[in-house]
Amino acid sequence: RVVLHELQHLLDYHEWWAAGDDPEKWGYEWHYDEDKDEMVVTDPRDRDGDRMPDLIEPSHGCDPTKRSTFGRTVGRDFEVTARRAEWNWLIGSADSEDWANPGKNSGGAN
């Protein structure tokens, strides 16, 4: 599940944000966030800073004005698709393809 979760982040990144995006081209602005005590970037394509482009948030049930539509149970909205990929995985569905099953990690024999 962890691998699927992280793979979905990679797939989303490549789908949502063009590789080699030039921050200046899109009007990114750096500013200091006192609450976080760090520098943060503002992107006009992602105004709430949840790493999911505002234009696609509604198609995933997310609110483009909130960093975390569903609160702490999910995290920032970019986690929604990764969690969905993880939750939809049927445990054991790839056992026949798993070179380590049976094995010590799967509870089987050596």
Biopython code that builds the backbone (N, CA, C, O; Angstrom):
import numpy as np
from Bio.PDB.StructureBuilder import StructureBuilder

atoms = [
    (1, "ARG", "N", (0.816, -1.195, 0.000)),
    (1, "ARG", "CA", (0.000, 0.000, 0.000)),
    (1, "ARG", "C", (0.859, 1.258, 0.000)),
    (1, "ARG", "O", (0.535, 2.240, -0.667)),
    (2, "VAL", "N", (1.942, 1.222, 0.743)),
    (2, "VAL", "CA", (2.831, 2.389, 0.797)),
    (2, "VAL", "C", (3.397, 2.684, -0.590)),
    (2, "VAL", "O", (3.457, 3.842, -1.005)),
    (3, "VAL", "N", (3.808, 1.652, -1.298)),
    (3, "VAL", "CA", (4.374, 1.840, -2.634)),
    (3, "VAL", "C", (3.321, 2.440, -3.563)),
    (3, "VAL", "O", (3.626, 3.359, -4.324)),
    (4, "LEU", "N", (2.096, 1.940, -3.515)),
    (4, "LEU", "CA", (1.025, 2.496, -4.352)),
    (4, "LEU", "C", (0.750, 3.948, -4.005)),
    (4, "LEU", "O", (0.559, 4.779, -4.893)),
    (5, "HIS", "N", (0.730, 4.255, -2.713)),
    (5, "HIS", "CA", (0.505, 5.619, -2.240)),
    (5, "HIS", "C", (1.553, 6.568, -2.835)),
    (5, "HIS", "O", (1.214, 7.599, -3.416)),
    (6, "GLU", "N", (2.822, 6.201, -2.679)),
    (6, "GLU", "CA", (3.906, 7.058, -3.163)),
    (6, "GLU", "C", (3.956, 7.105, -4.689)),
    (6, "GLU", "O", (4.274, 8.146, -5.264)),
    (7, "LEU", "N", (3.648, 5.993, -5.346)),
    (7, "LEU", "CA", (3.585, 5.985, -6.806)),
    (7, "LEU", "C", (2.519, 6.961, -7.298)),
    (7, "LEU", "O", (2.729, 7.663, -8.288)),
    (8, "GLN", "N", (1.382, 7.008, -6.613)),
    (8, "GLN", "CA", (0.318, 7.927, -7.024)),
    (8, "GLN", "C", (0.784, 9.379, -6.912)),
    (8, "GLN", "O", (0.447, 10.204, -7.761)),
    (9, "HIS", "N", (1.556, 9.695, -5.868)),
    (9, "HIS", "CA", (2.120, 11.050, -5.755)),
    (9, "HIS", "C", (2.972, 11.373, -6.986)),
    (9, "HIS", "O", (2.868, 12.462, -7.550)),
    (10, "LEU", "N", (3.803, 10.434, -7.390)),
    (10, "LEU", "CA", (4.661, 10.646, -8.557)),
    (10, "LEU", "C", (3.819, 10.842, -9.821)),
    (10, "LEU", "O", (4.070, 11.766, -10.594)),
    (11, "LEU", "N", (2.831, 9.983, -10.033)),
    (11, "LEU", "CA", (1.964, 10.106, -11.206)),
    (11, "LEU", "C", (1.210, 11.431, -11.210)),
    (11, "LEU", "O", (1.100, 12.086, -12.247)),
    (12, "ASP", "N", (0.693, 11.823, -10.051)),
    (12, "ASP", "CA", (-0.020, 13.105, -9.948)),
    (12, "ASP", "C", (0.901, 14.271, -10.264)),
    (12, "ASP", "O", (0.526, 15.186, -10.996)),
    (13, "TYR", "N", (2.102, 14.235, -9.714)),
    (13, "TYR", "CA", (3.052, 15.324, -9.961)),
    (13, "TYR", "C", (3.274, 15.515, -11.458)),
    (13, "TYR", "O", (3.242, 16.636, -11.965)),
    (14, "HIS", "N", (3.497, 14.408, -12.153)),
    (14, "HIS", "CA", (3.760, 14.507, -13.594)),
    (14, "HIS", "C", (2.521, 14.899, -14.387)),
    (14, "HIS", "O", (2.630, 15.539, -15.433)),
    (15, "GLU", "N", (1.355, 14.523, -13.903)),
    (15, "GLU", "CA", (0.124, 14.896, -14.602)),
    (15, "GLU", "C", (-0.252, 16.348, -14.329)),
    (15, "GLU", "O", (-0.665, 17.065, -15.241)),
    (16, "TRP", "N", (-0.111, 16.782, -13.087)),
    (16, "TRP", "CA", (-0.579, 18.104, -12.693)),
    (16, "TRP", "C", (0.418, 19.219, -12.954)),
    (16, "TRP", "O", (0.024, 20.340, -13.276)),
    (17, "TRP", "N", (1.688, 18.927, -12.819)),
    (17, "TRP", "CA", (2.711, 19.969, -12.924)),
    (17, "TRP", "C", (3.716, 19.552, -13.999)),
    (17, "TRP", "O", (4.374, 18.519, -13.876)),
    (18, "ALA", "N", (3.827, 20.353, -15.037)),
    (18, "ALA", "CA", (4.734, 20.040, -16.144)),
    (18, "ALA", "C", (6.166, 19.947, -15.628)),
    (18, "ALA", "O", (6.611, 20.779, -14.837)),
    (19, "ALA", "N", (6.876, 18.925, -16.088)),
    (19, "ALA", "CA", (8.275, 18.761, -15.693)),
    (19, "ALA", "C", (9.061, 19.978, -16.144)),
    (19, "ALA", "O", (8.893, 20.444, -17.271)),
    (20, "GLY", "N", (9.901, 20.487, -15.292)),
    (20, "GLY", "CA", (10.717, 21.647, -15.626)),
    (20, "GLY", "C", (9.954, 22.961, -15.601)),
    (20, "GLY", "O", (10.394, 23.946, -16.194)),
    (21, "ASP", "N", (8.804, 22.986, -14.912)),
    (21, "ASP", "CA", (8.046, 24.237, -14.810)),
    (21, "ASP", "C", (8.947, 25.374, -14.359)),
    (21, "ASP", "O", (9.737, 25.221, -13.427)),
    (22, "ASP", "N", (8.825, 26.492, -15.011)),
    (22, "ASP", "CA", (9.585, 27.682, -14.641)),
    (22, "ASP", "C", (8.739, 28.509, -13.679)),
    (22, "ASP", "O", (7.731, 29.084, -14.090)),
    (23, "PRO", "N", (9.130, 28.580, -12.402)),
    (23, "PRO", "CA", (8.327, 29.316, -11.427)),
    (23, "PRO", "C", (8.041, 30.759, -11.843)),
    (23, "PRO", "O", (6.948, 31.268, -11.594)),
    (24, "GLU", "N", (9.001, 31.414, -12.465)),
    (24, "GLU", "CA", (8.796, 32.807, -12.867)),
    (24, "GLU", "C", (7.693, 32.910, -13.919)),
    (24, "GLU", "O", (6.934, 33.879, -13.937)),
    (25, "LYS", "N", (7.610, 31.932, -14.773)),
    (25, "LYS", "CA", (6.615, 31.936, -15.845)),
    (25, "LYS", "C", (5.195, 31.943, -15.288)),
    (25, "LYS", "O", (4.299, 32.558, -15.867)),
    (26, "TRP", "N", (4.994, 31.264, -14.172)),
    (26, "TRP", "CA", (3.653, 31.149, -13.612)),
    (26, "TRP", "C", (3.364, 32.179, -12.537)),
    (26, "TRP", "O", (2.257, 32.203, -12.000)),
    (27, "GLY", "N", (4.312, 33.021, -12.208)),
    (27, "GLY", "CA", (4.061, 34.076, -11.230)),
    (27, "GLY", "C", (4.139, 33.632, -9.787)),
    (27, "GLY", "O", (3.431, 34.175, -8.938)),
    (28, "TYR", "N", (4.985, 32.656, -9.486)),
    (28, "TYR", "CA", (5.172, 32.238, -8.104)),
    (28, "TYR", "C", (5.697, 33.426, -7.310)),
    (28, "TYR", "O", (6.441, 34.258, -7.828)),
    (29, "GLU", "N", (5.307, 33.488, -6.071)),
    (29, "GLU", "CA", (5.837, 34.530, -5.190)),
    (29, "GLU", "C", (6.242, 33.897, -3.871)),
    (29, "GLU", "O", (5.483, 33.136, -3.272)),
    (30, "TRP", "N", (7.454, 34.223, -3.426)),
    (30, "TRP", "CA", (7.924, 33.756, -2.132)),
    (30, "TRP", "C", (7.558, 34.775, -1.077)),
    (30, "TRP", "O", (7.661, 35.979, -1.310)),
    (31, "HIS", "N", (7.127, 34.300, 0.091)),
    (31, "HIS", "CA", (6.883, 35.197, 1.213)),
    (31, "HIS", "C", (7.103, 34.442, 2.519)),
    (31, "HIS", "O", (7.091, 33.212, 2.557)),
    (32, "TYR", "N", (7.298, 35.187, 3.556)),
    (32, "TYR", "CA", (7.549, 34.596, 4.865)),
    (32, "TYR", "C", (6.222, 34.377, 5.579)),
    (32, "TYR", "O", (5.436, 35.313, 5.730)),
    (33, "ASP", "N", (5.968, 33.143, 6.020)),
    (33, "ASP", "CA", (4.760, 32.797, 6.759)),
    (33, "ASP", "C", (5.121, 32.753, 8.239)),
    (33, "ASP", "O", (5.823, 31.846, 8.684)),
    (34, "GLU", "N", (4.642, 33.730, 8.998)),
    (34, "GLU", "CA", (5.004, 33.821, 10.412)),
    (34, "GLU", "C", (4.464, 32.648, 11.223)),
    (34, "GLU", "O", (5.117, 32.193, 12.162)),
    (35, "ASP", "N", (3.274, 32.154, 10.867)),
    (35, "ASP", "CA", (2.700, 31.029, 11.611)),
    (35, "ASP", "C", (3.555, 29.778, 11.474)),
    (35, "ASP", "O", (3.693, 29.012, 12.428)),
    (36, "LYS", "N", (4.124, 29.570, 10.305)),
    (36, "LYS", "CA", (4.955, 28.389, 10.061)),
    (36, "LYS", "C", (6.424, 28.655, 10.310)),
    (36, "LYS", "O", (7.219, 27.720, 10.399)),
    (37, "ASP", "N", (6.797, 29.939, 10.425)),
    (37, "ASP", "CA", (8.182, 30.345, 10.589)),
    (37, "ASP", "C", (9.043, 29.795, 9.448)),
    (37, "ASP", "O", (10.113, 29.227, 9.670)),
    (38, "GLU", "N", (8.542, 29.981, 8.212)),
    (38, "GLU", "CA", (9.288, 29.529, 7.046)),
    (38, "GLU", "C", (8.879, 30.307, 5.806)),
    (38, "GLU", "O", (7.833, 30.956, 5.765)),
    (39, "MET", "N", (9.735, 30.222, 4.802)),
    (39, "MET", "CA", (9.415, 30.823, 3.519)),
    (39, "MET", "C", (8.489, 29.874, 2.765)),
    (39, "MET", "O", (8.736, 28.669, 2.717)),
    (40, "VAL", "N", (7.431, 30.410, 2.181)),
    (40, "VAL", "CA", (6.497, 29.602, 1.395)),
    (40, "VAL", "C", (6.300, 30.262, 0.038)),
    (40, "VAL", "O", (6.528, 31.460, -0.128)),
    (41, "VAL", "N", (5.875, 29.463, -0.922)),
    (41, "VAL", "CA", (5.668, 29.964, -2.266)),
    (41, "VAL", "C", (4.174, 30.025, -2.560)),
    (41, "VAL", "O", (3.424, 29.126, -2.179)),
    (42, "THR", "N", (3.750, 31.069, -3.228)),
    (42, "THR", "CA", (2.377, 31.201, -3.661)),
    (42, "THR", "C", (2.336, 30.974, -5.163)),
    (42, "THR", "O", (3.066, 31.619, -5.916)),
    (43, "ASP", "N", (1.493, 30.069, -5.592)),
    (43, "ASP", "CA", (1.363, 29.720, -6.996)),
    (43, "ASP", "C", (-0.052, 30.070, -7.431)),
    (43, "ASP", "O", (-1.005, 29.595, -6.813)),
    (44, "PRO", "N", (-0.227, 30.873, -8.458)),
    (44, "PRO", "CA", (-1.582, 31.253, -8.876)),
    (44, "PRO", "C", (-2.421, 30.070, -9.348)),
    (44, "PRO", "O", (-3.645, 30.179, -9.426)),
    (45, "ARG", "N", (-1.787, 28.942, -9.664)),
    (45, "ARG", "CA", (-2.543, 27.753, -10.063)),
    (45, "ARG", "C", (-2.977, 26.933, -8.858)),
    (45, "ARG", "O", (-3.802, 26.028, -8.981)),
    (46, "ASP", "N", (-2.419, 27.253, -7.690)),
    (46, "ASP", "CA", (-2.714, 26.514, -6.457)),
    (46, "ASP", "C", (-2.739, 27.519, -5.313)),
    (46, "ASP", "O", (-1.826, 27.553, -4.488)),
    (47, "ARG", "N", (-3.766, 28.320, -5.268)),
    (47, "ARG", "CA", (-3.811, 29.429, -4.310)),
    (47, "ARG", "C", (-3.901, 29.006, -2.858)),
    (47, "ARG", "O", (-3.481, 29.759, -1.980)),
    (48, "ASP", "N", (-4.439, 27.811, -2.570)),
    (48, "ASP", "CA", (-4.525, 27.381, -1.176)),
    (48, "ASP", "C", (-3.281, 26.623, -0.716)),
    (48, "ASP", "O", (-3.169, 26.267, 0.457)),
    (49, "GLY", "N", (-2.339, 26.373, -1.645)),
    (49, "GLY", "CA", (-1.057, 25.768, -1.284)),
    (49, "GLY", "C", (-1.130, 24.313, -0.876)),
    (49, "GLY", "O", (-0.309, 23.856, -0.081)),
    (50, "ASP", "N", (-2.104, 23.564, -1.407)),
    (50, "ASP", "CA", (-2.233, 22.155, -1.034)),
    (50, "ASP", "C", (-1.571, 21.208, -2.027)),
    (50, "ASP", "O", (-1.701, 19.991, -1.899)),
    (51, "ARG", "N", (-0.864, 21.748, -3.013)),
    (51, "ARG", "CA", (-0.142, 21.014, -4.050)),
    (51, "ARG", "C", (-1.055, 20.315, -5.064)),
    (51, "ARG", "O", (-0.593, 19.480, -5.842)),
    (52, "MET", "N", (-2.351, 20.656, -5.054)),
    (52, "MET", "CA", (-3.280, 20.158, -6.064)),
    (52, "MET", "C", (-3.795, 21.381, -6.819)),
    (52, "MET", "O", (-4.337, 22.296, -6.199)),
    (53, "PRO", "N", (-3.638, 21.417, -8.145)),
    (53, "PRO", "CA", (-4.084, 22.596, -8.898)),
    (53, "PRO", "C", (-5.564, 22.895, -8.649)),
    (53, "PRO", "O", (-6.400, 21.992, -8.642)),
    (54, "ASP", "N", (-5.866, 24.165, -8.448)),
    (54, "ASP", "CA", (-7.238, 24.596, -8.153)),
    (54, "ASP", "C", (-8.247, 24.088, -9.178)),
    (54, "ASP", "O", (-9.370, 23.733, -8.819)),
    (55, "LEU", "N", (-7.859, 24.051, -10.439)),
    (55, "LEU", "CA", (-8.794, 23.662, -11.497)),
    (55, "LEU", "C", (-9.275, 22.220, -11.391)),
    (55, "LEU", "O", (-10.381, 21.910, -11.834)),
    (56, "ILE", "N", (-8.475, 21.340, -10.817)),
    (56, "ILE", "CA", (-8.893, 19.933, -10.752)),
    (56, "ILE", "C", (-9.430, 19.530, -9.383)),
    (56, "ILE", "O", (-9.949, 18.424, -9.233)),
    (57, "GLU", "N", (-9.318, 20.389, -8.395)),
    (57, "GLU", "CA", (-9.764, 20.019, -7.050)),
    (57, "GLU", "C", (-11.226, 19.574, -7.003)),
    (57, "GLU", "O", (-11.515, 18.552, -6.380)),
    (58, "PRO", "N", (-12.160, 20.292, -7.631)),
    (58, "PRO", "CA", (-13.559, 19.851, -7.560)),
    (58, "PRO", "C", (-13.782, 18.447, -8.126)),
    (58, "PRO", "O", (-14.650, 17.723, -7.639)),
    (59, "SER", "N", (-13.021, 18.055, -9.137)),
    (59, "SER", "CA", (-13.199, 16.720, -9.723)),
    (59, "SER", "C", (-12.769, 15.610, -8.759)),
    (59, "SER", "O", (-13.093, 14.442, -8.972)),
    (60, "HIS", "N", (-12.035, 15.975, -7.694)),
    (60, "HIS", "CA", (-11.616, 15.010, -6.680)),
    (60, "HIS", "C", (-12.364, 15.230, -5.368)),
    (60, "HIS", "O", (-12.006, 14.665, -4.335)),
    (61, "GLY", "N", (-13.405, 16.058, -5.423)),
    (61, "GLY", "CA", (-14.199, 16.323, -4.226)),
    (61, "GLY", "C", (-13.547, 17.277, -3.258)),
    (61, "GLY", "O", (-13.913, 17.320, -2.084)),
    (62, "CYS", "N", (-12.574, 18.050, -3.739)),
    (62, "CYS", "CA", (-11.830, 18.969, -2.872)),
    (62, "CYS", "C", (-12.260, 20.411, -3.101)),
    (62, "CYS", "O", (-12.768, 20.764, -4.165)),
    (63, "ASP", "N", (-12.050, 21.223, -2.098)),
    (63, "ASP", "CA", (-12.390, 22.646, -2.142)),
    (63, "ASP", "C", (-11.125, 23.436, -2.485)),
    (63, "ASP", "O", (-10.161, 23.395, -1.721)),
    (64, "PRO", "N", (-11.102, 24.158, -3.618)),
    (64, "PRO", "CA", (-9.895, 24.887, -4.015)),
    (64, "PRO", "C", (-9.540, 26.065, -3.112)),
    (64, "PRO", "O", (-8.525, 26.725, -3.336)),
    (65, "THR", "N", (-10.351, 26.339, -2.105)),
    (65, "THR", "CA", (-10.029, 27.428, -1.177)),
    (65, "THR", "C", (-9.486, 26.910, 0.149)),
    (65, "THR", "O", (-9.164, 27.698, 1.039)),
    (66, "LYS", "N", (-9.381, 25.584, 0.285)),
    (66, "LYS", "CA", (-8.904, 24.996, 1.544)),
    (66, "LYS", "C", (-7.706, 24.095, 1.290)),
    (66, "LYS", "O", (-7.700, 23.316, 0.337)),
    (67, "ARG", "N", (-6.699, 24.200, 2.135)),
    (67, "ARG", "CA", (-5.526, 23.322, 2.024)),
    (67, "ARG", "C", (-5.879, 21.887, 2.372)),
    (67, "ARG", "O", (-5.311, 20.940, 1.829)),
    (68, "SER", "N", (-6.824, 21.745, 3.286)),
    (68, "SER", "CA", (-7.214, 20.409, 3.736)),
    (68, "SER", "C", (-8.736, 20.340, 3.797)),
    (68, "SER", "O", (-9.336, 20.611, 4.837)),
    (69, "THR", "N", (-9.349, 19.978, 2.685)),
    (69, "THR", "CA", (-10.805, 19.914, 2.596)),
    (69, "THR", "C", (-11.389, 19.000, 3.660)),
    (69, "THR", "O", (-12.440, 19.302, 4.227)),
    (70, "PHE", "N", (-10.722, 17.886, 3.939)),
    (70, "PHE", "CA", (-11.260, 16.880, 4.849)),
    (70, "PHE", "C", (-10.609, 16.903, 6.225)),
    (70, "PHE", "O", (-10.832, 15.995, 7.026)),
    (71, "GLY", "N", (-9.821, 17.909, 6.507)),
    (71, "GLY", "CA", (-9.195, 18.039, 7.814)),
    (71, "GLY", "C", (-8.011, 17.120, 7.998)),
    (71, "GLY", "O", (-7.464, 16.582, 7.035)),
    (72, "ARG", "N", (-7.626, 16.949, 9.232)),
    (72, "ARG", "CA", (-6.422, 16.185, 9.557)),
    (72, "ARG", "C", (-6.515, 14.708, 9.227)),
    (72, "ARG", "O", (-5.485, 14.039, 9.139)),
    (73, "THR", "N", (-7.721, 14.174, 9.042)),
    (73, "THR", "CA", (-7.840, 12.741, 8.771)),
    (73, "THR", "C", (-7.169, 12.360, 7.460)),
    (73, "THR", "O", (-6.729, 11.222, 7.302)),
    (74, "VAL", "N", (-7.085, 13.285, 6.524)),
    (74, "VAL", "CA", (-6.456, 13.006, 5.236)),
    (74, "VAL", "C", (-5.175, 13.806, 5.059)),
    (74, "VAL", "O", (-4.213, 13.295, 4.485)),
    (75, "GLY", "N", (-5.135, 15.022, 5.526)),
    (75, "GLY", "CA", (-3.991, 15.899, 5.304)),
    (75, "GLY", "C", (-4.295, 16.858, 4.169)),
    (75, "GLY", "O", (-5.451, 17.034, 3.785)),
    (76, "ARG", "N", (-3.245, 17.481, 3.630)),
    (76, "ARG", "CA", (-3.483, 18.403, 2.518)),
    (76, "ARG", "C", (-4.131, 17.670, 1.356)),
    (76, "ARG", "O", (-3.994, 16.455, 1.217)),
    (77, "ASP", "N", (-4.837, 18.421, 0.526)),
    (77, "ASP", "CA", (-5.647, 17.814, -0.530)),
    (77, "ASP", "C", (-4.865, 16.962, -1.519)),
    (77, "ASP", "O", (-5.447, 16.068, -2.134)),
    (78, "PHE", "N", (-3.565, 17.203, -1.698)),
    (78, "PHE", "CA", (-2.808, 16.368, -2.632)),
    (78, "PHE", "C", (-2.718, 14.926, -2.153)),
    (78, "PHE", "O", (-2.356, 14.041, -2.927)),
    (79, "GLU", "N", (-3.043, 14.677, -0.884)),
    (79, "GLU", "CA", (-3.031, 13.317, -0.338)),
    (79, "GLU", "C", (-4.270, 12.520, -0.747)),
    (79, "GLU", "O", (-4.261, 11.293, -0.654)),
    (80, "VAL", "N", (-5.333, 13.186, -1.198)),
    (80, "VAL", "CA", (-6.596, 12.496, -1.495)),
    (80, "VAL", "C", (-6.409, 11.387, -2.531)),
    (80, "VAL", "O", (-6.861, 10.262, -2.315)),
    (81, "THR", "N", (-5.757, 11.685, -3.639)),
    (81, "THR", "CA", (-5.603, 10.676, -4.684)),
    (81, "THR", "C", (-4.674, 9.550, -4.242)),
    (81, "THR", "O", (-4.901, 8.391, -4.588)),
    (82, "ALA", "N", (-3.637, 9.877, -3.483)),
    (82, "ALA", "CA", (-2.704, 8.847, -3.000)),
    (82, "ALA", "C", (-3.391, 7.940, -1.985)),
    (82, "ALA", "O", (-3.191, 6.725, -2.000)),
    (83, "ARG", "N", (-4.179, 8.513, -1.125)),
    (83, "ARG", "CA", (-4.902, 7.687, -0.145)),
    (83, "ARG", "C", (-5.941, 6.818, -0.833)),
    (83, "ARG", "O", (-6.157, 5.670, -0.445)),
    (84, "ARG", "N", (-6.588, 7.372, -1.862)),
    (84, "ARG", "CA", (-7.578, 6.592, -2.610)),
    (84, "ARG", "C", (-6.908, 5.378, -3.265)),
    (84, "ARG", "O", (-7.460, 4.278, -3.239)),
    (85, "ALA", "N", (-5.731, 5.574, -3.847)),
    (85, "ALA", "CA", (-4.997, 4.463, -4.471)),
    (85, "ALA", "C", (-4.644, 3.411, -3.419)),
    (85, "ALA", "O", (-4.735, 2.210, -3.670)),
    (86, "GLU", "N", (-4.248, 3.873, -2.264)),
    (86, "GLU", "CA", (-3.870, 2.974, -1.168)),
    (86, "GLU", "C", (-5.098, 2.217, -0.642)),
    (86, "GLU", "O", (-5.048, 0.999, -0.467)),
    (87, "TRP", "N", (-6.188, 2.931, -0.394)),
    (87, "TRP", "CA", (-7.383, 2.312, 0.185)),
    (87, "TRP", "C", (-8.051, 1.335, -0.777)),
    (87, "TRP", "O", (-8.680, 0.372, -0.337)),
    (88, "ASN", "N", (-7.925, 1.566, -2.081)),
    (88, "ASN", "CA", (-8.576, 0.702, -3.062)),
    (88, "ASN", "C", (-7.786, -0.567, -3.372)),
    (88, "ASN", "O", (-8.238, -1.413, -4.143)),
    (89, "TRP", "N", (-6.614, -0.695, -2.772)),
    (89, "TRP", "CA", (-5.779, -1.871, -3.019)),
    (89, "TRP", "C", (-6.333, -3.060, -2.251)),
    (89, "TRP", "O", (-6.554, -2.973, -1.043)),
    (90, "LEU", "N", (-6.555, -4.149, -2.934)),
    (90, "LEU", "CA", (-7.041, -5.369, -2.308)),
    (90, "LEU", "C", (-5.831, -6.164, -1.815)),
    (90, "LEU", "O", (-5.058, -6.688, -2.617)),
    (91, "ILE", "N", (-5.677, -6.247, -0.518)),
    (91, "ILE", "CA", (-4.533, -6.959, 0.066)),
    (91, "ILE", "C", (-4.541, -8.409, -0.417)),
    (91, "ILE", "O", (-5.560, -9.098, -0.357)),
    (92, "GLY", "N", (-3.400, -8.842, -0.887)),
    (92, "GLY", "CA", (-3.240, -10.203, -1.367)),
    (92, "GLY", "C", (-3.503, -10.361, -2.854)),
    (92, "GLY", "O", (-3.311, -11.447, -3.401)),
    (93, "SER", "N", (-3.936, -9.301, -3.516)),
    (93, "SER", "CA", (-4.296, -9.429, -4.927)),
    (93, "SER", "C", (-3.089, -9.639, -5.840)),
    (93, "SER", "O", (-3.264, -10.025, -6.996)),
    (94, "ALA", "N", (-1.878, -9.398, -5.358)),
    (94, "ALA", "CA", (-0.690, -9.606, -6.188)),
    (94, "ALA", "C", (0.216, -10.695, -5.630)),
    (94, "ALA", "O", (1.381, -10.795, -6.016)),
    (95, "ASP", "N", (-0.314, -11.510, -4.725)),
    (95, "ASP", "CA", (0.515, -12.558, -4.118)),
    (95, "ASP", "C", (1.138, -13.488, -5.158)),
    (95, "ASP", "O", (2.278, -13.919, -4.989)),
    (96, "SER", "N", (0.420, -13.801, -6.215)),
    (96, "SER", "CA", (0.956, -14.715, -7.220)),
    (96, "SER", "C", (2.121, -14.104, -7.989)),
    (96, "SER", "O", (2.894, -14.826, -8.620)),
    (97, "GLU", "N", (2.252, -12.794, -7.942)),
    (97, "GLU", "CA", (3.337, -12.095, -8.634)),
    (97, "GLU", "C", (4.472, -11.707, -7.698)),
    (97, "GLU", "O", (5.493, -11.188, -8.148)),
    (98, "ASP", "N", (4.310, -11.949, -6.411)),
    (98, "ASP", "CA", (5.270, -11.514, -5.403)),
    (98, "ASP", "C", (6.374, -12.546, -5.240)),
    (98, "ASP", "O", (6.128, -13.637, -4.724)),
    (99, "TRP", "N", (7.579, -12.222, -5.669)),
    (99, "TRP", "CA", (8.703, -13.154, -5.589)),
    (99, "TRP", "C", (9.086, -13.478, -4.147)),
    (99, "TRP", "O", (9.770, -14.473, -3.906)),
    (100, "ALA", "N", (8.660, -12.660, -3.183)),
    (100, "ALA", "CA", (9.017, -12.878, -1.789)),
    (100, "ALA", "C", (7.902, -13.605, -1.021)),
    (100, "ALA", "O", (7.984, -13.728, 0.201)),
    (101, "ASN", "N", (6.877, -14.081, -1.707)),
    (101, "ASN", "CA", (5.767, -14.743, -1.032)),
    (101, "ASN", "C", (5.710, -16.202, -1.508)),
    (101, "ASN", "O", (5.499, -16.399, -2.705)),
    (102, "PRO", "N", (5.875, -17.220, -0.693)),
    (102, "PRO", "CA", (6.014, -17.092, 0.754)),
    (102, "PRO", "C", (7.453, -16.760, 1.142)),
    (102, "PRO", "O", (8.395, -17.080, 0.417)),
    (103, "GLY", "N", (7.597, -16.149, 2.230)),
    (103, "GLY", "CA", (8.908, -15.774, 2.726)),
    (103, "GLY", "C", (8.779, -15.249, 4.138)),
    (103, "GLY", "O", (7.682, -15.224, 4.696)),
    (104, "LYS", "N", (9.875, -14.834, 4.715)),
    (104, "LYS", "CA", (9.852, -14.364, 6.105)),
    (104, "LYS", "C", (8.955, -13.157, 6.275)),
    (104, "LYS", "O", (8.274, -13.048, 7.294)),
    (105, "ASN", "N", (8.928, -12.240, 5.306)),
    (105, "ASN", "CA", (8.116, -11.036, 5.449)),
    (105, "ASN", "C", (6.619, -11.289, 5.270)),
    (105, "ASN", "O", (5.807, -10.504, 5.760)),
    (106, "SER", "N", (6.239, -12.357, 4.587)),
    (106, "SER", "CA", (4.833, -12.649, 4.379)),
    (106, "SER", "C", (4.292, -13.642, 5.391)),
    (106, "SER", "O", (3.110, -13.985, 5.365)),
    (107, "GLY", "N", (5.167, -14.109, 6.290)),
    (107, "GLY", "CA", (4.744, -15.068, 7.307)),
    (107, "GLY", "C", (4.879, -16.512, 6.873)),
    (107, "GLY", "O", (4.501, -17.429, 7.602)),
    (108, "GLY", "N", (5.421, -16.709, 5.677)),
    (108, "GLY", "CA", (5.601, -18.065, 5.142)),
    (108, "GLY", "C", (6.927, -18.665, 5.567)),
    (108, "GLY", "O", (7.609, -18.152, 6.454)),
    (109, "ALA", "N", (7.269, -19.743, 4.926)),
    (109, "ALA", "CA", (8.524, -20.429, 5.228)),
    (109, "ALA", "C", (9.699, -19.688, 4.617)),
    (109, "ALA", "O", (9.523, -18.779, 3.806)),
    (110, "ASN", "N", (10.905, -20.089, 5.018)),
    (110, "ASN", "CA", (12.122, -19.456, 4.504)),
    (110, "ASN", "C", (12.102, -19.463, 3.046)),
    (110, "ASN", "O", (13.038, -18.976, 2.413)),
]
sb = StructureBuilder()
sb.init_structure("model")
sb.init_model(0)
sb.init_chain("A")
sb.init_seg("    ")
for serial, (resi, resn, name, xyz) in enumerate(atoms, 1):
    if name == "N":
        sb.init_residue(resn, " ", resi, " ")
    sb.init_atom(name, np.array(xyz, "f"), 0.0, 1.0, " ", f" {name:<3s}", serial, name[0])
structure = sb.get_structure()
